[in-house]
C-alpha cells in the first residue's frame, strides 16, 4: 500500500469514527431523556417505580453520564 492509499484509508476510518461518535452522542442524549423523564419535572414518578427501581435508574444514569464520546 502506497502512502496516498494509506492516507485515504485512514481518512475514511476517521470519518467513520466521527459518524459513530455523533450517533452515540444522540443515543446517549435520548437515554438521558428517558431516564430523567421518569421523575421530571416535579419528581412525579410517572412509571410508579419503587425505591429499588429508582435506585437502579439512578445508577444507570450515572453510567450513561460516564460514557466518553470524543468531540467530532
C-alpha contacts under 8 A as a table, 3 or more apart, distances in Angstrom:
res1	aa1	res2	aa2	distance
1	X	5	X	6.18
1	X	6	X	6.40
2	X	5	X	5.44
2	X	6	X	6.26
3	X	6	X	5.14
3	X	7	X	6.22
4	X	7	X	5.14
4	X	8	X	6.16
5	X	8	X	5.08
5	X	9	X	6.11
6	X	9	X	5.06
6	X	10	X	6.14
7	X	10	X	5.10
7	X	11	X	6.10
8	X	11	X	5.11
8	X	12	X	6.26
9	X	12	X	5.19
9	X	13	X	6.34
10	X	13	X	5.05
10	X	14	X	6.17
11	X	14	X	4.99
11	X	15	X	6.21
12	X	15	X	5.14
12	X	16	X	6.22
13	X	16	X	5.01
13	X	17	X	6.21
14	X	17	X	5.07
14	X	18	X	6.23
15	X	18	X	5.03
15	X	19	X	6.28
16	X	19	X	5.15
16	X	20	X	6.20
17	X	20	X	5.01
17	X	21	X	6.06
18	X	21	X	5.07
18	X	22	X	6.20
18	X	72	X	5.18
19	X	22	X	5.15
19	X	23	X	6.17
19	X	72	X	7.97
20	X	23	X	5.06
20	X	24	X	6.04
21	X	24	X	5.04
21	X	25	X	6.07
21	X	69	X	5.97
21	X	70	X	6.70
21	X	71	X	7.53
21	X	72	X	6.71
22	X	25	X	5.03
22	X	26	X	6.43
22	X	72	X	6.93
23	X	26	X	5.24
23	X	27	X	6.31
24	X	27	X	4.99
24	X	28	X	5.98
24	X	69	X	7.29
25	X	28	X	5.15
25	X	29	X	6.22
25	X	69	X	6.72
26	X	29	X	5.10
26	X	30	X	6.22
27	X	30	X	5.04
27	X	31	X	6.20
28	X	31	X	5.10
28	X	32	X	6.24
28	X	64	X	6.67
29	X	32	X	5.08
29	X	33	X	6.26
30	X	33	X	5.10
30	X	34	X	6.31
31	X	34	X	5.15
31	X	35	X	6.25
31	X	64	X	7.60
32	X	35	X	5.22
32	X	36	X	5.82
32	X	61	X	6.80
32	X	64	X	7.30
33	X	36	X	5.17
33	X	37	X	5.75
34	X	37	X	5.18
34	X	38	X	6.81
35	X	38	X	5.53
35	X	57	X	6.77
35	X	61	X	6.75
36	X	39	X	6.24
36	X	40	X	6.24
37	X	40	X	5.07
37	X	41	X	7.53
38	X	43	X	7.66
38	X	44	X	7.70
38	X	45	X	5.51
38	X	46	X	5.90
38	X	47	X	6.46
39	X	42	X	6.56
39	X	43	X	3.94
39	X	44	X	5.15
39	X	45	X	4.53
39	X	46	X	6.53
40	X	43	X	4.91
40	X	44	X	6.56
40	X	45	X	7.64
41	X	44	X	7.38
45	X	48	X	5.24
45	X	49	X	6.42
46	X	49	X	7.91
49	X	52	X	7.85
49	X	53	X	5.53
49	X	54	X	6.01
50	X	53	X	5.31
50	X	54	X	6.22
51	X	54	X	5.10
51	X	55	X	6.19
52	X	55	X	5.11
52	X	56	X	6.30
53	X	56	X	5.02
53	X	57	X	6.14
54	X	57	X	4.93
54	X	58	X	6.21
55	X	58	X	5.09
55	X	59	X	6.26
56	X	59	X	5.09
56	X	60	X	6.13
57	X	60	X	5.07
57	X	61	X	6.09
58	X	61	X	5.03
58	X	62	X	6.24
59	X	62	X	5.08
59	X	63	X	6.45
60	X	63	X	5.12
60	X	64	X	6.27
61	X	64	X	4.98
61	X	65	X	6.16
62	X	65	X	5.12
62	X	66	X	6.36
63	X	66	X	5.11
63	X	67	X	6.66
64	X	67	X	5.46
